[in-house]
Amino acid sequence: MAAPVVAAPETSGSSAASRGWLTAYLDLPVTLHAPAHARRAVRAVLDGWSLNDQNWLREVLLIVSELATNALRHGSGDIAVELHLRDDVLTIGAYDGSPEVPRPRTPDDTGGWGLAIVESLALAWGVDTHGDGKRVWAQMRRCPDRSLT
């Protein structure tokens, strides 16, 4: 199981393009359909990056769905999803306008499954605060079927 980390992945230094990073940032409508919009948009981005191993993609989309759902249900204000591909790690982040840091809880009939699912699939996950909100992120190994050149 991945342990939560309350720190951002390293993002300082020279430009992302010069290091070969790929990044996508997706603003989402604040509606019940936000998680579905996030899954479709992330799938399109990853297909564009030629990262389309179906088993890997299923896990990534499940994490996206859980992070977007948590941002919608427990956050406030605008929500967004971002993707950063650097070396062999894909970082998925979900932003919302609530400063409340999520805490894993024992899943039951009322919920608590989201972070448990993220924790079971991700290499690591964590929370960064920003202004009046936060970003919850999870990291996955790069798709096994392709290397970007």
Helices and strands as residue ranges (DSSP letters): E 4-5, H 16-19, E 22-28, H 34-48, H 54-74, E 79-86, E 89-96, H 113-121, E 124-130, E 133-141
